[in-house]
Amino acid sequence: MRVTYPSIDKLLDRVDSRYSLSVLAAKRAHELEDGVPEALKEYQSLKPVGKALEEIEAGKVTVDSNQIG
């Protein structure tokens, strides 16, 4: 599978590395699967990981620097 939307370049403008992006997207996708409310009104993706990436691109989900380290 290839991510075409949102673009990886736009996503990497929001986070500092591909690793941070993958961890953040996975954590948010699990939250969505567990019933945490969605952050956007509309999504292009139907799957939780795609929705998480869209939320990251929109700036609705960010890395919490207090949780690092």
mmCIF file of the N, C-alpha and C atoms, coordinates in Angstrom:
data_MODEL
# 
_entry.id   MODEL 
# 
loop_
_atom_site.group_PDB 
_atom_site.id 
_atom_site.type_symbol 
_atom_site.label_atom_id 
_atom_site.label_alt_id 
_atom_site.label_comp_id 
_atom_site.label_asym_id 
_atom_site.label_entity_id 
_atom_site.label_seq_id 
_atom_site.pdbx_PDB_ins_code 
_atom_site.Cartn_x 
_atom_site.Cartn_y 
_atom_site.Cartn_z 
_atom_site.occupancy 
_atom_site.B_iso_or_equiv 
_atom_site.pdbx_formal_charge 
_atom_site.auth_seq_id 
_atom_site.auth_comp_id 
_atom_site.auth_asym_id 
_atom_site.auth_atom_id 
_atom_site.pdbx_PDB_model_num 
ATOM 1   N N  . MET A 1 1  ? 0.843   -1.183 0.000  1.00 0.00 ? 1  MET A N  1 
ATOM 2   C CA . MET A 1 1  ? 0.000   0.000  0.000  1.00 0.00 ? 1  MET A CA 1 
ATOM 3   C C  . MET A 1 1  ? 0.880   1.235  0.000  1.00 0.00 ? 1  MET A C  1 
ATOM 4   N N  . ARG A 1 2  ? 0.440   2.232  -0.698 1.00 0.00 ? 2  ARG A N  1 
ATOM 5   C CA . ARG A 1 2  ? 1.195   3.467  -0.808 1.00 0.00 ? 2  ARG A CA 1 
ATOM 6   C C  . ARG A 1 2  ? 0.340   4.617  -0.317 1.00 0.00 ? 2  ARG A C  1 
ATOM 7   N N  . VAL A 1 3  ? 0.919   5.484  0.516  1.00 0.00 ? 3  VAL A N  1 
ATOM 8   C CA . VAL A 1 3  ? 0.202   6.653  1.013  1.00 0.00 ? 3  VAL A CA 1 
ATOM 9   C C  . VAL A 1 3  ? 0.291   7.750  -0.040 1.00 0.00 ? 3  VAL A C  1 
ATOM 10  N N  . THR A 1 4  ? -0.844  8.168  -0.548 1.00 0.00 ? 4  THR A N  1 
ATOM 11  C CA . THR A 1 4  ? -0.856  9.244  -1.532 1.00 0.00 ? 4  THR A CA 1 
ATOM 12  C C  . THR A 1 4  ? -1.506  10.506 -0.983 1.00 0.00 ? 4  THR A C  1 
ATOM 13  N N  . TYR A 1 5  ? -2.387  10.345 -0.005 1.00 0.00 ? 5  TYR A N  1 
ATOM 14  C CA . TYR A 1 5  ? -3.006  11.493 0.628  1.00 0.00 ? 5  TYR A CA 1 
ATOM 15  C C  . TYR A 1 5  ? -3.121  11.210 2.113  1.00 0.00 ? 5  TYR A C  1 
ATOM 16  N N  . PRO A 1 6  ? -2.694  12.082 2.926  1.00 0.00 ? 6  PRO A N  1 
ATOM 17  C CA . PRO A 1 6  ? -1.909  13.278 2.600  1.00 0.00 ? 6  PRO A CA 1 
ATOM 18  C C  . PRO A 1 6  ? -0.488  12.905 2.198  1.00 0.00 ? 6  PRO A C  1 
ATOM 19  N N  . SER A 1 7  ? 0.180   13.822 1.513  1.00 0.00 ? 7  SER A N  1 
ATOM 20  C CA . SER A 1 7  ? 1.517   13.515 1.017  1.00 0.00 ? 7  SER A CA 1 
ATOM 21  C C  . SER A 1 7  ? 2.501   13.419 2.175  1.00 0.00 ? 7  SER A C  1 
ATOM 22  N N  . ILE A 1 8  ? 3.489   12.579 2.002  1.00 0.00 ? 8  ILE A N  1 
ATOM 23  C CA . ILE A 1 8  ? 4.488   12.376 3.047  1.00 0.00 ? 8  ILE A CA 1 
ATOM 24  C C  . ILE A 1 8  ? 5.244   13.671 3.324  1.00 0.00 ? 8  ILE A C  1 
ATOM 25  N N  . ASP A 1 9  ? 5.450   14.497 2.313  1.00 0.00 ? 9  ASP A N  1 
ATOM 26  C CA . ASP A 1 9  ? 6.154   15.769 2.508  1.00 0.00 ? 9  ASP A CA 1 
ATOM 27  C C  . ASP A 1 9  ? 5.375   16.694 3.434  1.00 0.00 ? 9  ASP A C  1 
ATOM 28  N N  . LYS A 1 10 ? 4.070   16.777 3.251  1.00 0.00 ? 10 LYS A N  1 
ATOM 29  C CA . LYS A 1 10 ? 3.250   17.614 4.120  1.00 0.00 ? 10 LYS A CA 1 
ATOM 30  C C  . LYS A 1 10 ? 3.210   17.063 5.537  1.00 0.00 ? 10 LYS A C  1 
ATOM 31  N N  . LEU A 1 11 ? 3.177   15.738 5.659  1.00 0.00 ? 11 LEU A N  1 
ATOM 32  C CA . LEU A 1 11 ? 3.176   15.123 6.976  1.00 0.00 ? 11 LEU A CA 1 
ATOM 33  C C  . LEU A 1 11 ? 4.494   15.385 7.698  1.00 0.00 ? 11 LEU A C  1 
ATOM 34  N N  . LEU A 1 12 ? 5.605   15.317 6.976  1.00 0.00 ? 12 LEU A N  1 
ATOM 35  C CA . LEU A 1 12 ? 6.909   15.540 7.603  1.00 0.00 ? 12 LEU A CA 1 
ATOM 36  C C  . LEU A 1 12 ? 7.145   17.004 7.959  1.00 0.00 ? 12 LEU A C  1 
ATOM 37  N N  . ASP A 1 13 ? 6.327   17.905 7.434  1.00 0.00 ? 13 ASP A N  1 
ATOM 38  C CA . ASP A 1 13 ? 6.363   19.303 7.883  1.00 0.00 ? 13 ASP A CA 1 
ATOM 39  C C  . ASP A 1 13 ? 5.794   19.417 9.294  1.00 0.00 ? 13 ASP A C  1 
ATOM 40  N N  . ARG A 1 14 ? 4.982   18.453 9.698  1.00 0.00 ? 14 ARG A N  1 
ATOM 41  C CA . ARG A 1 14 ? 4.308   18.468 10.999 1.00 0.00 ? 14 ARG A CA 1 
ATOM 42  C C  . ARG A 1 14 ? 5.077   17.745 12.106 1.00 0.00 ? 14 ARG A C  1 
ATOM 43  N N  . VAL A 1 15 ? 5.912   16.795 11.722 1.00 0.00 ? 15 VAL A N  1 
ATOM 44  C CA . VAL A 1 15 ? 6.678   16.010 12.702 1.00 0.00 ? 15 VAL A CA 1 
ATOM 45  C C  . VAL A 1 15 ? 8.145   15.991 12.282 1.00 0.00 ? 15 VAL A C  1 
ATOM 46  N N  . ASP A 1 16 ? 9.013   15.626 13.208 1.00 0.00 ? 16 ASP A N  1 
ATOM 47  C CA . ASP A 1 16 ? 10.445  15.749 12.943 1.00 0.00 ? 16 ASP A CA 1 
ATOM 48  C C  . ASP A 1 16 ? 11.094  14.560 12.236 1.00 0.00 ? 16 ASP A C  1 
ATOM 49  N N  . SER A 1 17 ? 10.390  13.428 12.155 1.00 0.00 ? 17 SER A N  1 
ATOM 50  C CA . SER A 1 17 ? 10.988  12.266 11.493 1.00 0.00 ? 17 SER A CA 1 
ATOM 51  C C  . SER A 1 17 ? 9.908   11.279 11.049 1.00 0.00 ? 17 SER A C  1 
ATOM 52  N N  . ARG A 1 18 ? 10.294  10.382 10.185 1.00 0.00 ? 18 ARG A N  1 
ATOM 53  C CA . ARG A 1 18 ? 9.373   9.333  9.736  1.00 0.00 ? 18 ARG A CA 1 
ATOM 54  C C  . ARG A 1 18 ? 9.005   8.415  10.896 1.00 0.00 ? 18 ARG A C  1 
ATOM 55  N N  . TYR A 1 19 ? 9.972   8.195  11.787 1.00 0.00 ? 19 TYR A N  1 
ATOM 56  C CA . TYR A 1 19 ? 9.698   7.368  12.968 1.00 0.00 ? 19 TYR A CA 1 
ATOM 57  C C  . TYR A 1 19 ? 8.612   8.009  13.827 1.00 0.00 ? 19 TYR A C  1 
ATOM 58  N N  . SER A 1 20 ? 8.763   9.297  14.128 1.00 0.00 ? 20 SER A N  1 
ATOM 59  C CA . SER A 1 20 ? 7.755   10.004 14.928 1.00 0.00 ? 20 SER A CA 1 
ATOM 60  C C  . SER A 1 20 ? 6.398   9.969  14.245 1.00 0.00 ? 20 SER A C  1 
ATOM 61  N N  . LEU A 1 21 ? 6.401   10.124 12.931 1.00 0.00 ? 21 LEU A N  1 
ATOM 62  C CA . LEU A 1 21 ? 5.158   10.086 12.170 1.00 0.00 ? 21 LEU A CA 1 
ATOM 63  C C  . LEU A 1 21 ? 4.483   8.722  12.294 1.00 0.00 ? 21 LEU A C  1 
ATOM 64  N N  . SER A 1 22 ? 5.250   7.659  12.153 1.00 0.00 ? 22 SER A N  1 
ATOM 65  C CA . SER A 1 22 ? 4.643   6.328  12.207 1.00 0.00 ? 22 SER A CA 1 
ATOM 66  C C  . SER A 1 22 ? 4.119   6.008  13.601 1.00 0.00 ? 22 SER A C  1 
ATOM 67  N N  . VAL A 1 23 ? 4.849   6.394  14.639 1.00 0.00 ? 23 VAL A N  1 
ATOM 68  C CA . VAL A 1 23 ? 4.397   6.146  16.009 1.00 0.00 ? 23 VAL A CA 1 
ATOM 69  C C  . VAL A 1 23 ? 3.153   6.966  16.310 1.00 0.00 ? 23 VAL A C  1 
ATOM 70  N N  . LEU A 1 24 ? 3.172   8.239  15.939 1.00 0.00 ? 24 LEU A N  1 
ATOM 71  C CA . LEU A 1 24 ? 2.026   9.109  16.186 1.00 0.00 ? 24 LEU A CA 1 
ATOM 72  C C  . LEU A 1 24 ? 0.782   8.615  15.449 1.00 0.00 ? 24 LEU A C  1 
ATOM 73  N N  . ALA A 1 25 ? 0.937   8.236  14.187 1.00 0.00 ? 25 ALA A N  1 
ATOM 74  C CA . ALA A 1 25 ? -0.199  7.738  13.407 1.00 0.00 ? 25 ALA A CA 1 
ATOM 75  C C  . ALA A 1 25 ? -0.745  6.443  14.000 1.00 0.00 ? 25 ALA A C  1 
ATOM 76  N N  . ALA A 1 26 ? 0.139   5.558  14.417 1.00 0.00 ? 26 ALA A N  1 
ATOM 77  C CA . ALA A 1 26 ? -0.315  4.288  15.000 1.00 0.00 ? 26 ALA A CA 1 
ATOM 78  C C  . ALA A 1 26 ? -1.069  4.516  16.302 1.00 0.00 ? 26 ALA A C  1 
ATOM 79  N N  . LYS A 1 27 ? -0.539  5.383  17.158 1.00 0.00 ? 27 LYS A N  1 
ATOM 80  C CA . LYS A 1 27 ? -1.211  5.656  18.434 1.00 0.00 ? 27 LYS A CA 1 
ATOM 81  C C  . LYS A 1 27 ? -2.582  6.290  18.205 1.00 0.00 ? 27 LYS A C  1 
ATOM 82  N N  . ARG A 1 28 ? -2.645  7.234  17.276 1.00 0.00 ? 28 ARG A N  1 
ATOM 83  C CA . ARG A 1 28 ? -3.921  7.899  17.005 1.00 0.00 ? 28 ARG A CA 1 
ATOM 84  C C  . ARG A 1 28 ? -4.909  6.925  16.367 1.00 0.00 ? 28 ARG A C  1 
ATOM 85  N N  . ALA A 1 29 ? -4.439  6.057  15.481 1.00 0.00 ? 29 ALA A N  1 
ATOM 86  C CA . ALA A 1 29 ? -5.316  5.073  14.866 1.00 0.00 ? 29 ALA A CA 1 
ATOM 87  C C  . ALA A 1 29 ? -5.909  4.146  15.923 1.00 0.00 ? 29 ALA A C  1 
ATOM 88  N N  . HIS A 1 30 ? -5.108  3.743  16.902 1.00 0.00 ? 30 HIS A N  1 
ATOM 89  C CA . HIS A 1 30 ? -5.621  2.903  17.993 1.00 0.00 ? 30 HIS A CA 1 
ATOM 90  C C  . HIS A 1 30 ? -6.673  3.650  18.809 1.00 0.00 ? 30 HIS A C  1 
ATOM 91  N N  . GLU A 1 31 ? -6.435  4.935  19.040 1.00 0.00 ? 31 GLU A N  1 
ATOM 92  C CA . GLU A 1 31 ? -7.433  5.733  19.763 1.00 0.00 ? 31 GLU A CA 1 
ATOM 93  C C  . GLU A 1 31 ? -8.748  5.768  18.997 1.00 0.00 ? 31 GLU A C  1 
ATOM 94  N N  . LEU A 1 32 ? -8.667  5.985  17.693 1.00 0.00 ? 32 LEU A N  1 
ATOM 95  C CA . LEU A 1 32 ? -9.880  6.023  16.874 1.00 0.00 ? 32 LEU A CA 1 
ATOM 96  C C  . LEU A 1 32 ? -10.608 4.685  16.915 1.00 0.00 ? 32 LEU A C  1 
ATOM 97  N N  . GLU A 1 33 ? -9.852  3.595  16.859 1.00 0.00 ? 33 GLU A N  1 
ATOM 98  C CA . GLU A 1 33 ? -10.451 2.263  16.941 1.00 0.00 ? 33 GLU A CA 1 
ATOM 99  C C  . GLU A 1 33 ? -11.120 2.020  18.294 1.00 0.00 ? 33 GLU A C  1 
ATOM 100 N N  . ASP A 1 34 ? -10.578 2.658  19.335 1.00 0.00 ? 34 ASP A N  1 
ATOM 101 C CA . ASP A 1 34 ? -11.117 2.502  20.695 1.00 0.00 ? 34 ASP A CA 1 
ATOM 102 C C  . ASP A 1 34 ? -12.288 3.442  20.985 1.00 0.00 ? 34 ASP A C  1 
ATOM 103 N N  . GLY A 1 35 ? -12.674 4.261  20.003 1.00 0.00 ? 35 GLY A N  1 
ATOM 104 C CA . GLY A 1 35 ? -13.847 5.104  20.158 1.00 0.00 ? 35 GLY A CA 1 
ATOM 105 C C  . GLY A 1 35 ? -13.600 6.539  20.556 1.00 0.00 ? 35 GLY A C  1 
ATOM 106 N N  . VAL A 1 36 ? -12.328 6.968  20.594 1.00 0.00 ? 36 VAL A N  1 
ATOM 107 C CA . VAL A 1 36 ? -12.040 8.371  20.879 1.00 0.00 ? 36 VAL A CA 1 
ATOM 108 C C  . VAL A 1 36 ? -12.616 9.201  19.722 1.00 0.00 ? 36 VAL A C  1 
ATOM 109 N N  . PRO A 1 37 ? -13.270 10.325 20.023 1.00 0.00 ? 37 PRO A N  1 
ATOM 110 C CA . PRO A 1 37 ? -13.906 11.111 18.958 1.00 0.00 ? 37 PRO A CA 1 
ATOM 111 C C  . PRO A 1 37 ? -12.940 11.557 17.858 1.00 0.00 ? 37 PRO A C  1 
ATOM 112 N N  . GLU A 1 38 ? -13.457 11.600 16.652 1.00 0.00 ? 38 GLU A N  1 
ATOM 113 C CA . GLU A 1 38 ? -12.684 12.061 15.506 1.00 0.00 ? 38 GLU A CA 1 
ATOM 114 C C  . GLU A 1 38 ? -12.443 13.557 15.604 1.00 0.00 ? 38 GLU A C  1 
ATOM 115 N N  . ALA A 1 39 ? -11.306 14.021 15.080 1.00 0.00 ? 39 ALA A N  1 
ATOM 116 C CA . ALA A 1 39 ? -10.923 15.427 15.175 1.00 0.00 ? 39 ALA A CA 1 
ATOM 117 C C  . ALA A 1 39 ? -11.360 16.253 13.962 1.00 0.00 ? 39 ALA A C  1 
ATOM 118 N N  . LEU A 1 40 ? -11.725 15.595 12.870 1.00 0.00 ? 40 LEU A N  1 
ATOM 119 C CA . LEU A 1 40 ? -12.136 16.302 11.659 1.00 0.00 ? 40 LEU A CA 1 
ATOM 120 C C  . LEU A 1 40 ? -13.598 16.000 11.342 1.00 0.00 ? 40 LEU A C  1 
ATOM 121 N N  . LYS A 1 41 ? -14.225 16.888 10.607 1.00 0.00 ? 41 LYS A N  1 
ATOM 122 C CA . LYS A 1 41 ? -15.622 16.669 10.213 1.00 0.00 ? 41 LYS A CA 1 
ATOM 123 C C  . LYS A 1 41 ? -15.729 15.693 9.054  1.00 0.00 ? 41 LYS A C  1 
ATOM 124 N N  . GLU A 1 42 ? -14.758 15.728 8.141  1.00 0.00 ? 42 GLU A N  1 
ATOM 125 C CA . GLU A 1 42 ? -14.772 14.851 6.968  1.00 0.00 ? 42 GLU A CA 1 
ATOM 126 C C  . GLU A 1 42 ? -13.406 14.226 6.766  1.00 0.00 ? 42 GLU A C  1 
ATOM 127 N N  . TYR A 1 43 ? -13.417 13.009 6.260  1.00 0.00 ? 43 TYR A N  1 
ATOM 128 C CA . TYR A 1 43 ? -12.184 12.287 5.954  1.00 0.00 ? 43 TYR A CA 1 
ATOM 129 C C  . TYR A 1 43 ? -12.273 11.726 4.548  1.00 0.00 ? 43 TYR A C  1 
ATOM 130 N N  . GLN A 1 44 ? -11.131 11.645 3.882  1.00 0.00 ? 44 GLN A N  1 
ATOM 131 C CA . GLN A 1 44 ? -11.082 10.961 2.589  1.00 0.00 ? 44 GLN A CA 1 
ATOM 132 C C  . GLN A 1 44 ? -10.901 9.462  2.799  1.00 0.00 ? 44 GLN A C  1 
ATOM 133 N N  . SER A 1 45 ? -10.240 9.108  3.885  1.00 0.00 ? 45 SER A N  1 
ATOM 134 C CA . SER A 1 45 ? -9.963  7.703  4.168  1.00 0.00 ? 45 SER A CA 1 
ATOM 135 C C  . SER A 1 45 ? -11.057 7.098  5.027  1.00 0.00 ? 45 SER A C  1 
ATOM 136 N N  . LEU A 1 46 ? -11.275 5.814  4.846  1.00 0.00 ? 46 LEU A N  1 
ATOM 137 C CA . LEU A 1 46 ? -12.227 5.080  5.671  1.00 0.00 ? 46 LEU A CA 1 
ATOM 138 C C  . LEU A 1 46 ? -11.534 4.348  6.818  1.00 0.00 ? 46 LEU A C  1 
ATOM 139 N N  . LYS A 1 47 ? -10.234 4.137  6.700  1.00 0.00 ? 47 LYS A N  1 
ATOM 140 C CA . LYS A 1 47 ? -9.486  3.353  7.682  1.00 0.00 ? 47 LYS A CA 1 
ATOM 141 C C  . LYS A 1 47 ? -8.875  4.245  8.758  1.00 0.00 ? 47 LYS A C  1 
ATOM 142 N N  . PRO A 1 48 ? -8.721  3.716  9.969  1.00 0.00 ? 48 PRO A N  1 
ATOM 143 C CA . PRO A 1 48 ? -8.190  4.510  11.084 1.00 0.00 ? 48 PRO A CA 1 
ATOM 144 C C  . PRO A 1 48 ? -6.802  5.111  10.839 1.00 0.00 ? 48 PRO A C  1 
ATOM 145 N N  . VAL A 1 49 ? -5.902  4.374  10.208 1.00 0.00 ? 49 VAL A N  1 
ATOM 146 C CA . VAL A 1 49 ? -4.566  4.918  9.959  1.00 0.00 ? 49 VAL A CA 1 
ATOM 147 C C  . VAL A 1 49 ? -4.647  6.090  8.987  1.00 0.00 ? 49 VAL A C  1 
ATOM 148 N N  . GLY A 1 50 ? -5.446  5.954  7.949  1.00 0.00 ? 50 GLY A N  1 
ATOM 149 C CA . GLY A 1 50 ? -5.632  7.055  7.003  1.00 0.00 ? 50 GLY A CA 1 
ATOM 150 C C  . GLY A 1 50 ? -6.243  8.274  7.667  1.00 0.00 ? 50 GLY A C  1 
ATOM 151 N N  . LYS A 1 51 ? -7.223  8.054  8.529  1.00 0.00 ? 51 LYS A N  1 
ATOM 152 C CA . LYS A 1 51 ? -7.835  9.161  9.269  1.00 0.00 ? 51 LYS A CA 1 
ATOM 153 C C  . LYS A 1 51 ? -6.814  9.823  10.181 1.00 0.00 ? 51 LYS A C  1 
ATOM 154 N N  . ALA A 1 52 ? -5.988  9.022  10.839 1.00 0.00 ? 52 ALA A N  1 
ATOM 155 C CA . ALA A 1 52 ? -4.956  9.565  11.714 1.00 0.00 ? 52 ALA A CA 1 
ATOM 156 C C  . ALA A 1 52 ? -3.984  10.435 10.921 1.00 0.00 ? 52 ALA A C  1 
ATOM 157 N N  . LEU A 1 53 ? -3.575  9.978  9.747  1.00 0.00 ? 53 LEU A N  1 
ATOM 158 C CA . LEU A 1 53 ? -2.666  10.770 8.915  1.00 0.00 ? 53 LEU A CA 1 
ATOM 159 C C  . LEU A 1 53 ? -3.316  12.079 8.473  1.00 0.00 ? 53 LEU A C  1 
ATOM 160 N N  . GLU A 1 54 ? -4.592  12.041 8.151  1.00 0.00 ? 54 GLU A N  1 
ATOM 161 C CA . GLU A 1 54 ? -5.293  13.266 7.775  1.00 0.00 ? 54 GLU A CA 1 
ATOM 162 C C  . GLU A 1 54 ? -5.349  14.248 8.952  1.00 0.00 ? 54 GLU A C  1 
ATOM 163 N N  . GLU A 1 55 ? -5.572  13.734 10.151 1.00 0.00 ? 55 GLU A N  1 
ATOM 164 C CA . GLU A 1 55 ? -5.599  14.595 11.340 1.00 0.00 ? 55 GLU A CA 1 
ATOM 165 C C  . GLU A 1 55 ? -4.224  15.204 11.613 1.00 0.00 ? 55 GLU A C  1 
ATOM 166 N N  . ILE A 1 56 ? -3.170  14.427 11.407 1.00 0.00 ? 56 ILE A N  1 
ATOM 167 C CA . ILE A 1 56 ? -1.815  14.954 11.589 1.00 0.00 ? 56 ILE A CA 1 
ATOM 168 C C  . ILE A 1 56 ? -1.545  16.055 10.579 1.00 0.00 ? 56 ILE A C  1 
ATOM 169 N N  . GLU A 1 57 ? -1.906  15.814 9.331  1.00 0.00 ? 57 GLU A N  1 
ATOM 170 C CA . GLU A 1 57 ? -1.692  16.815 8.280  1.00 0.00 ? 57 GLU A CA 1 
ATOM 171 C C  . GLU A 1 57 ? -2.449  18.104 8.571  1.00 0.00 ? 57 GLU A C  1 
ATOM 172 N N  . ALA A 1 58 ? -3.625  17.993 9.171  1.00 0.00 ? 58 ALA A N  1 
ATOM 173 C CA . ALA A 1 58 ? -4.448  19.157 9.495  1.00 0.00 ? 58 ALA A CA 1 
ATOM 174 C C  . ALA A 1 58 ? -3.975  19.864 10.766 1.00 0.00 ? 58 ALA A C  1 
ATOM 175 N N  . GLY A 1 59 ? -3.004  19.274 11.466 1.00 0.00 ? 59 GLY A N  1 
ATOM 176 C CA . GLY A 1 59 ? -2.505  19.887 12.692 1.00 0.00 ? 59 GLY A CA 1 
ATOM 177 C C  . GLY A 1 59 ? -3.360  19.621 13.912 1.00 0.00 ? 59 GLY A C  1 
ATOM 178 N N  . LYS A 1 60 ? -4.288  18.683 13.802 1.00 0.00 ? 60 LYS A N  1 
ATOM 179 C CA . LYS A 1 60 ? -5.185  18.355 14.919 1.00 0.00 ? 60 LYS A CA 1 
ATOM 180 C C  . LYS A 1 60 ? -4.551  17.365 15.897 1.00 0.00 ? 60 LYS A C  1 
ATOM 181 N N  . VAL A 1 61 ? -3.536  16.626 15.437 1.00 0.00 ? 61 VAL A N  1 
ATOM 182 C CA . VAL A 1 61 ? -2.830  15.658 16.266 1.00 0.00 ? 61 VAL A CA 1 
ATOM 183 C C  . VAL A 1 61 ? -1.347  15.985 16.163 1.00 0.00 ? 61 VAL A C  1 
ATOM 184 N N  . THR A 1 62 ? -0.691  16.145 17.301 1.00 0.00 ? 62 THR A N  1 
ATOM 185 C CA . THR A 1 62 ? 0.727   16.496 17.319 1.00 0.00 ? 62 THR A CA 1 
ATOM 186 C C  . THR A 1 62 ? 1.489   15.614 18.310 1.00 0.00 ? 62 THR A C  1 
ATOM 187 N N  . VAL A 1 63 ? 2.796   15.638 18.190 1.00 0.00 ? 63 VAL A N  1 
ATOM 188 C CA . VAL A 1 63 ? 3.655   14.925 19.124 1.00 0.00 ? 63 VAL A CA 1 
ATOM 189 C C  . VAL A 1 63 ? 3.705   15.723 20.428 1.00 0.00 ? 63 VAL A C  1 
ATOM 190 N N  . ASP A 1 64 ? 3.495   15.040 21.548 1.00 0.00 ? 64 ASP A N  1 
ATOM 191 C CA . ASP A 1 64 ? 3.592   15.668 22.852 1.00 0.00 ? 64 ASP A CA 1 
ATOM 192 C C  . ASP A 1 64 ? 5.032   15.531 23.341 1.00 0.00 ? 64 ASP A C  1 
ATOM 193 N N  . SER A 1 65 ? 5.785   16.632 23.307 1.00 0.00 ? 65 SER A N  1 
ATOM 194 C CA . SER A 1 65 ? 7.202   16.572 23.665 1.00 0.00 ? 65 SER A CA 1 
ATOM 195 C C  . SER A 1 65 ? 7.406   16.197 25.129 1.00 0.00 ? 65 SER A C  1 
ATOM 196 N N  . ASN A 1 66 ? 6.390   16.334 25.966 1.00 0.00 ? 66 ASN A N  1 
ATOM 197 C CA . ASN A 1 66 ? 6.495   15.924 27.374 1.00 0.00 ? 66 ASN A CA 1 
ATOM 198 C C  . ASN A 1 66 ? 6.499   14.408 27.520 1.00 0.00 ? 66 ASN A C  1 
ATOM 199 N N  . GLN A 1 67 ? 6.016   13.695 26.482 1.00 0.00 ? 67 GLN A N  1 
ATOM 200 C CA . GLN A 1 67 ? 5.944   12.236 26.531 1.00 0.00 ? 67 GLN A CA 1 
ATOM 201 C C  . GLN A 1 67 ? 7.227   11.591 26.014 1.00 0.00 ? 67 GLN A C  1 
ATOM 202 N N  . ILE A 1 68 ? 8.130   12.393 25.448 1.00 0.00 ? 68 ILE A N  1 
ATOM 203 C CA . ILE A 1 68 ? 9.359   11.867 24.863 1.00 0.00 ? 68 ILE A CA 1 
ATOM 204 C C  . ILE A 1 68 ? 10.439  11.815 25.950 1.00 0.00 ? 68 ILE A C  1 
ATOM 205 N N  . GLY A 1 69 ? 11.169  10.710 25.961 1.00 0.00 ? 69 GLY A N  1 
ATOM 206 C CA . GLY A 1 69 ? 12.310  10.589 26.862 1.00 0.00 ? 69 GLY A CA 1 
ATOM 207 C C  . GLY A 1 69 ? 11.912  10.036 28.118 1.00 0.00 ? 69 GLY A C  1 
# 
